Amino acid sequence: MPSRPEQPQPAETEAETSAKRTPSSQGMFKTVSSSRVSQLIVEQIRLLLKEERLQPGDRLPSERELCVQFGVSRVTVREALRSLETSGLVEIRVGARGGAFVTAPSSRRVGEGLADLLTLSPLSASEVTEARLVFELGIIPLIVERATEEDLDALRAMCDEHAEAVKQGTYDMEMSAAFHTRVAACTHNAAIEMLVQSFHGPLLMSLREAQSVEPKMGQYGSKEHRKFVDAIAARDAEAATKIMRTHVGRTASRVKADDAGS
Protein backbone atom coordinates (compact mmCIF):
# COMPACT_ATOMS: atom_id res chain seq x y z
CA MET A 1 0.00 0.00 0.00
CA PRO A 2 1.59 3.32 -1.06
CA SER A 3 2.50 5.65 1.75
CA ARG A 4 0.86 9.05 1.95
CA PRO A 5 3.01 12.04 1.02
CA GLU A 6 4.09 14.09 3.99
CA GLN A 7 1.92 17.12 4.65
CA PRO A 8 3.72 20.48 4.92
CA GLN A 9 3.94 21.74 8.49
CA PRO A 10 2.32 25.11 9.24
CA ALA A 11 4.70 28.00 9.72
CA GLU A 12 5.60 28.74 13.28
CA THR A 13 3.67 31.72 14.65
CA GLU A 14 5.25 34.68 16.41
CA ALA A 15 3.56 33.65 19.66
CA GLU A 16 5.03 30.13 19.38
CA THR A 17 8.48 31.55 18.73
CA SER A 18 8.15 33.87 21.72
CA ALA A 19 6.83 31.05 23.89
CA LYS A 20 10.04 29.11 23.29
CA ARG A 21 11.96 31.95 24.87
CA THR A 22 9.96 31.78 28.13
CA PRO A 23 12.71 31.69 30.76
CA SER A 24 12.68 29.20 33.58
CA SER A 25 10.88 31.00 36.40
CA GLN A 26 11.79 28.50 39.10
CA GLY A 27 13.21 30.54 41.97
CA MET A 28 13.04 33.77 39.96
CA PHE A 29 10.20 35.42 41.89
CA LYS A 30 9.87 35.88 45.66
CA THR A 31 6.77 35.76 47.84
CA VAL A 32 5.58 39.24 48.76
CA SER A 33 3.54 40.51 51.68
CA SER A 34 2.48 44.14 52.02
CA SER A 35 -0.46 46.51 51.67
CA ARG A 36 1.12 47.56 48.36
CA VAL A 37 1.67 44.05 47.11
CA SER A 38 1.15 44.77 43.41
CA GLN A 39 3.82 47.51 43.47
CA LEU A 40 6.32 45.11 45.02
CA ILE A 41 5.62 42.68 42.18
CA VAL A 42 6.23 45.45 39.66
CA GLU A 43 9.52 46.33 41.36
CA GLN A 44 10.67 42.70 41.27
CA ILE A 45 9.97 42.42 37.56
CA ARG A 46 11.66 45.77 36.87
CA LEU A 47 14.76 44.49 38.69
CA LEU A 48 14.76 41.27 36.65
CA LEU A 49 14.63 43.39 33.49
CA LYS A 50 17.50 45.54 34.72
CA GLU A 51 19.56 42.42 35.47
CA GLU A 52 18.60 41.05 32.01
CA ARG A 53 17.20 37.89 33.55
CA LEU A 54 14.05 38.88 31.66
CA GLN A 55 14.47 40.21 28.12
CA PRO A 56 12.22 41.61 25.36
CA GLY A 57 10.27 38.76 23.79
CA ASP A 58 10.18 36.62 26.94
CA ARG A 59 6.76 35.47 28.08
CA LEU A 60 6.03 35.73 31.79
CA PRO A 61 4.54 32.72 33.57
CA SER A 62 0.75 32.43 33.49
CA GLU A 63 -1.36 34.37 35.98
CA ARG A 64 -1.93 31.19 37.96
CA GLU A 65 1.80 30.46 38.17
CA LEU A 66 2.54 34.05 39.20
CA CYS A 67 -0.11 33.83 41.92
CA VAL A 68 1.59 30.74 43.35
CA GLN A 69 5.15 32.11 43.11
CA PHE A 70 4.30 35.52 44.56
CA GLY A 71 1.82 34.08 47.06
CA VAL A 72 -0.92 36.57 46.13
CA SER A 73 -4.37 36.61 44.56
CA ARG A 74 -5.05 36.78 40.83
CA VAL A 75 -6.51 40.27 41.28
CA THR A 76 -3.16 41.47 42.66
CA VAL A 77 -1.21 39.88 39.80
CA ARG A 78 -3.51 41.47 37.23
CA GLU A 79 -3.08 44.87 38.88
CA ALA A 80 0.71 44.50 38.67
CA LEU A 81 0.56 43.44 35.02
CA ARG A 82 -1.65 46.43 34.16
CA SER A 83 0.91 48.73 35.79
CA LEU A 84 3.73 47.13 33.79
CA GLU A 85 1.67 47.41 30.60
CA THR A 86 1.01 51.11 31.26
CA SER A 87 4.76 51.62 31.70
CA GLY A 88 5.39 49.96 28.34
CA LEU A 89 7.37 47.11 29.88
CA VAL A 90 4.85 44.36 29.20
CA GLU A 91 2.45 43.65 26.34
CA ILE A 92 -0.70 41.69 27.17
CA ARG A 93 -1.84 39.43 24.33
CA VAL A 94 -5.16 37.59 24.32
CA GLY A 95 -6.04 34.21 22.88
CA ALA A 96 -4.89 30.64 23.35
CA ARG A 97 -1.25 31.60 22.85
CA GLY A 98 -1.51 34.93 24.61
CA GLY A 99 -0.08 36.06 27.89
CA ALA A 100 2.19 38.78 29.24
CA PHE A 101 5.24 39.39 27.03
CA VAL A 102 8.22 41.53 27.94
CA THR A 103 8.70 44.48 25.57
CA ALA A 104 11.39 47.07 25.00
CA PRO A 105 10.01 50.51 25.99
CA SER A 106 10.07 52.99 23.10
CA SER A 107 11.80 56.38 23.39
CA ARG A 108 8.37 57.99 23.09
CA ARG A 109 7.00 56.04 26.04
CA VAL A 110 10.06 56.83 28.16
CA GLY A 111 9.82 60.47 27.12
CA GLU A 112 6.21 60.60 28.28
CA GLY A 113 7.27 59.31 31.69
CA LEU A 114 9.97 61.95 31.98
CA ALA A 115 7.48 64.57 30.82
CA ASP A 116 5.16 63.68 33.69
CA LEU A 117 8.01 64.13 36.18
CA LEU A 118 9.09 67.44 34.67
CA THR A 119 5.53 68.78 34.55
CA LEU A 120 5.08 68.02 38.24
CA SER A 121 8.45 69.57 39.16
CA PRO A 122 8.56 73.21 40.32
CA LEU A 123 10.55 74.50 37.33
CA SER A 124 10.61 78.21 36.64
CA ALA A 125 10.45 79.68 33.15
CA SER A 126 13.93 81.17 33.69
CA GLU A 127 15.37 77.76 34.54
CA VAL A 128 13.79 76.26 31.45
CA THR A 129 15.21 78.91 29.11
CA GLU A 130 18.67 78.57 30.68
CA ALA A 131 18.50 74.84 30.01
CA ARG A 132 17.38 75.54 26.44
CA LEU A 133 20.40 77.76 25.80
CA VAL A 134 22.72 74.96 26.86
CA PHE A 135 20.84 72.17 25.12
CA GLU A 136 19.63 73.75 21.88
CA LEU A 137 22.96 75.42 21.14
CA GLY A 138 24.78 72.21 22.02
CA ILE A 139 23.01 70.05 19.44
CA ILE A 140 23.50 72.44 16.50
CA PRO A 141 26.74 70.75 15.27
CA LEU A 142 24.85 67.44 15.04
CA ILE A 143 21.95 69.09 13.21
CA VAL A 144 24.28 70.74 10.69
CA GLU A 145 26.01 67.42 10.09
CA ARG A 146 22.97 65.12 9.96
CA ALA A 147 19.94 67.09 8.74
CA THR A 148 18.62 65.48 5.54
CA GLU A 149 16.84 67.13 2.64
CA GLU A 150 13.64 65.62 3.99
CA ASP A 151 14.30 67.29 7.35
CA LEU A 152 14.95 70.64 5.67
CA ASP A 153 11.80 70.36 3.54
CA ALA A 154 9.74 69.63 6.67
CA LEU A 155 11.21 72.61 8.50
CA ARG A 156 10.63 74.94 5.53
CA ALA A 157 7.02 73.76 5.32
CA MET A 158 6.58 74.58 9.02
CA CYS A 159 8.10 78.03 8.47
CA ASP A 160 5.65 78.70 5.61
CA GLU A 161 2.72 77.58 7.73
CA HIS A 162 3.84 79.68 10.70
CA ALA A 163 4.44 82.79 8.58
CA GLU A 164 0.87 82.54 7.31
CA ALA A 165 -0.39 82.07 10.88
CA VAL A 166 1.43 85.26 11.92
CA LYS A 167 -0.34 87.15 9.12
CA GLN A 168 -3.70 85.74 10.19
CA GLY A 169 -3.02 86.42 13.86
CA THR A 170 -3.32 82.74 14.76
CA TYR A 171 0.33 81.97 15.54
CA ASP A 172 0.65 80.37 18.97
CA MET A 173 3.34 78.93 21.20
CA GLU A 174 2.39 75.35 20.31
CA MET A 175 3.69 76.11 16.81
CA SER A 176 6.95 77.46 18.19
CA ALA A 177 7.42 74.42 20.44
CA ALA A 178 6.66 72.10 17.50
CA PHE A 179 9.37 73.77 15.43
CA HIS A 180 12.02 73.31 18.12
CA THR A 181 11.00 69.69 18.62
CA ARG A 182 11.30 69.02 14.88
CA VAL A 183 14.71 70.72 14.82
CA ALA A 184 15.97 68.34 17.52
CA ALA A 185 14.75 65.39 15.46
CA CYS A 186 17.28 66.42 12.80
CA THR A 187 20.03 65.03 15.05
CA HIS A 188 18.67 61.53 14.34
CA ASN A 189 19.60 60.64 17.91
CA ALA A 190 16.89 58.75 19.80
CA ALA A 191 18.14 59.91 23.22
CA ILE A 192 18.01 63.57 22.19
CA GLU A 193 14.52 63.16 20.72
CA MET A 194 13.35 61.48 23.92
CA LEU A 195 14.69 64.33 26.06
CA VAL A 196 13.07 66.97 23.84
CA GLN A 197 9.72 65.17 23.90
CA SER A 198 9.87 64.97 27.68
CA PHE A 199 10.71 68.70 27.83
CA HIS A 200 7.68 69.74 25.79
CA GLY A 201 5.53 70.75 28.77
CA PRO A 202 8.14 72.99 30.47
CA LEU A 203 9.12 74.45 27.08
CA LEU A 204 5.54 75.41 26.33
CA MET A 205 5.13 76.87 29.81
CA SER A 206 8.19 79.11 29.37
CA LEU A 207 7.10 80.25 25.90
CA ARG A 208 3.63 81.16 27.14
CA GLU A 209 5.11 83.08 30.05
CA ALA A 210 7.32 85.01 27.62
CA GLN A 211 4.26 85.67 25.46
CA SER A 212 2.45 87.16 28.47
CA VAL A 213 5.23 89.78 28.60
CA GLU A 214 5.21 90.32 24.82
CA PRO A 215 1.76 89.42 23.37
CA LYS A 216 2.99 89.79 19.78
CA MET A 217 5.73 87.25 20.37
CA GLY A 218 6.19 85.16 17.26
CA GLN A 219 6.68 87.87 14.66
CA TYR A 220 10.43 87.95 15.23
CA GLY A 221 10.59 84.30 16.20
CA SER A 222 9.04 82.87 13.05
CA LYS A 223 11.44 84.91 10.88
CA GLU A 224 14.39 83.65 12.93
CA HIS A 225 13.16 80.10 12.49
CA ARG A 226 13.46 80.50 8.73
CA LYS A 227 16.92 82.08 8.97
CA PHE A 228 17.98 79.20 11.19
CA VAL A 229 16.79 76.63 8.62
CA ASP A 230 18.68 78.49 5.87
CA ALA A 231 21.87 78.35 7.97
CA ILE A 232 21.42 74.61 8.53
CA ALA A 233 20.86 74.08 4.79
CA ALA A 234 24.11 75.99 4.14
CA ARG A 235 25.85 73.74 6.73
CA ASP A 236 26.92 76.88 8.59
CA ALA A 237 27.08 75.91 12.26
CA GLU A 238 28.44 79.29 13.35
CA ALA A 239 25.58 81.24 11.75
CA ALA A 240 22.98 78.76 13.03
CA THR A 241 24.36 79.05 16.57
CA LYS A 242 24.31 82.85 16.47
CA ILE A 243 20.68 82.88 15.28
CA MET A 244 19.54 80.38 17.91
CA ARG A 245 21.39 82.17 20.71
CA THR A 246 19.62 85.42 19.82
CA HIS A 247 16.30 83.61 19.42
CA VAL A 248 16.30 81.74 22.74
CA GLY A 249 18.04 84.64 24.49
CA ARG A 250 15.09 86.90 23.70
CA THR A 251 12.74 84.45 25.41
CA ALA A 252 15.13 84.28 28.38
CA SER A 253 15.11 88.08 28.77
CA ARG A 254 11.32 88.16 28.68
CA VAL A 255 10.80 85.51 31.35
CA LYS A 256 13.43 87.15 33.56
CA ALA A 257 11.58 90.45 33.18
CA ASP A 258 8.39 88.68 34.21
CA ASP A 259 10.14 87.13 37.24
CA ALA A 260 11.43 90.59 38.25
CA GLY A 261 7.93 92.04 37.88
CA SER A 262 6.48 89.28 40.03
Buried (B, 14 or more C-beta within 10 A) or exposed (E): EEEEEEEEEEEEEEBEEBBEEBBEBEEBBEEBEEEEBBBBBBEBBBEBBEEEEBEBBBBBBBBEEBBBBBEBEEEBBBBBBBBBBEBBBBBBEEEEEEBBBBBEBEBEBBBBBBBEEBBEEEBBBBBBBBBBBEBBBEBBEBBBEEBEEEBBEBBBEBBEBBBEBBEEEEBBBEBBBBBBBBBBBBBBBBEBBBBBBBBBBBBBBBBBBBBEBBEEBBEBBBBBBBBBBBBBBEEBBEBBBBBBBEBBBBBBBBBBEBEEEE
